[in-house]
């Protein structure tokens, strides 16, 4: 049996797309093995969001070639979109496949047109919806949570971000295709489906009459069963009143929103080309927390953006400290060649970025603990993902990682527990 090994860098969409490629190759007779082992085929799904991502992607390609110099090596993803010619120059790389053609990798390999001296570059314009063809999974899965890519592309052009150049304009998957994929996943036994995309809240922008709200309504009306829907990251201005109503009234829609903030300084937000103010973010987040009790709210924050002063950073700290957040994802700004911010003056020193990052990570730990402690004594429903040695753990709908004791293997089941406390940053409950 032919063997294939995968390595995925970057965002959740990349991970979803890797799973889709994996499905196709398993159906074509491949056995998936660990990336550290000699394989017949290596597929590296790259990221190029920062120069660090580029460096990691190149290192992974070299590792594959070291594991088996005779293997077929396929490089895909955003770095393959942006720097195809440079990757093709790397000795041993056989295919460089752009984002639009990821879904055809199994077909491309089976065609037998393997590059030898000259690497085959397959990179079509990324302005169509071909990469959003329906995906039908095969029954070889073990996990309880699945991901469905509903959208691709971004047209926001934040000054620090390369993604619009590597993913193209916004386009959305047909609603009926989304529904059919979710029906199949529920029938296969999945109990949680995460709707994801490059800019998830823009679903339907390219389809008159459709929006994320309407898609959610269609899913909940059309897909029966004991499951729940979770949303991936969504921008502040795309959280509609109707979406909040659905969260209030529909138990199958998780009380969890990941809302990027990036900075608490209006001056920095303007330079980032973000389309909200600190006050708009603060008031909307507080409103949502009041309307949906217990909702798990998560924010992304970037430190060290060019020109960020101590005063700007203080604005960020003050805002975060006064928001009811479950968690915080902290990123240090990294210049991305090809973006406006890379040439901005007043680039911030790495030492200062590290110091500011540490401050926010400390606040994140405190807020995570405080959020959980605020729910002690409440009943929460956990989707159990793992059970070992009498301990089970999984996530509640508001995205708290909860552990409880049970003599039974309850993987894949919804279990109601009572939250009791926090131990080593994990919530502990009784069953």
C-alpha positions, 0 to 999 in steps of 0.5 A: 500500500502506498503511504502518504504523510501530511504536515499542515501549517497555519489556519483552521481552513488549511487544516480542513483542506488537508483533511479533505485531501486526506480523504481523497487519498485514502479512497485512492488506496493510500495509507496515512503515516506520521510525517517523521517516517519515510513515505511515498508521498509528502504533502505540505500545506503551507502558510505565509501569514508571516516571514516566520511561517515562510521559514517554517514551511521551508524547514518542513519541506526540507524535512520531508526530503530528508526522510525520503529523498525518492518521495513525491513531494507536493507543496500547496497552500498560501506560500505555494500561491505567493512564492510558487517559483521560489518553492519550485527551485527547491531540489526534490519538490515535484508539485507546487499546487495553488489554493484553488487546485488543492481539492484536485491533488489526488487527481493531479498525482494519479495523472502520473505527470510527476515533475523531475528536473522541472517542478510542475506548478499548478496555480490557477487564478483564485477568483472562482468557487471551484475550491468550494466544491461539496466535500463528502467524507468517508467513514474512517473518522474517529473524532467527535468534532468536524469542520465544514468550510463554507467560504473562502477569500477575503477583501478586507485588506488589513494593512498587516495581512497577506491573506487577500493576496493568497486567497482571492476575493470572497466566495461562498459554498452553495447552501445546499452543499453545506447542508448535505455535508453536515447531514453526512457528518451527523450520520457518521456520528459527529456531534459538533460541526464547526463552520469555518472560512477565511472570512466566515462572517462574509458568507453569502456576500457573493450570493444575493439573498444569502448571509451567515444568519440565513445559512444557520437557519437553513442548517437548523431547519434542514438537519435533524439530530443530536448535534451542535453548530459552532462558528469559527472567527467572526468580525465584530461588524458581522455579528447581527442581531439575528445571530444573537437571537439564534444563540439565545433560542437555539440550543444547537448553536454554541454560545461561543464567539471568537471576535478579533480585536487586534488593538484597543487603541483607535490610532492603531486600529486606523493604521491597521485599517480595521473598521471599528473603534475601541468603543464600538468593540467594547459596547457590542461585546458587553451587549452580547454578554448581557444578551447571551448569559454564559457565552464564551467570548474570545479575542485576538490581539496583536502587540507591537504593530508599527508605531504602537506606543506605550500609551496605545498598549495601555489602551489595549490592556485597559480595554481587555481588563474590562471585557468579559472574555473567556480567552485571549489569543496574543500575537506579536506583529511580524512584518509580512513583505508585500503588505503596507505595514511592512514598510511603515515607520516606527517598527517596534523592537522585538524585546518590547513586543515580547514584554507586551505579549507577556503582559497580555498572556498573564491577563489572559490566564487570569481572565480564563480562570475568573470566567470559569470560576464565575460559572461554578455550580452551573450545569453544562453539557460537555461533548466528550472527546477523550476518556483515559484512566477514569477521566473524561474531558471535552468542551462545553458549548461555550468552549470550556475544556472540562474534565470529570471522572467516570468509569465508562468510556463516554467518547462522542456523547453529550454529558451534563455535568456540574462545574466545580472549579479550576485545576491547572487551567482546566475546569473540573466538574462532577458527573 
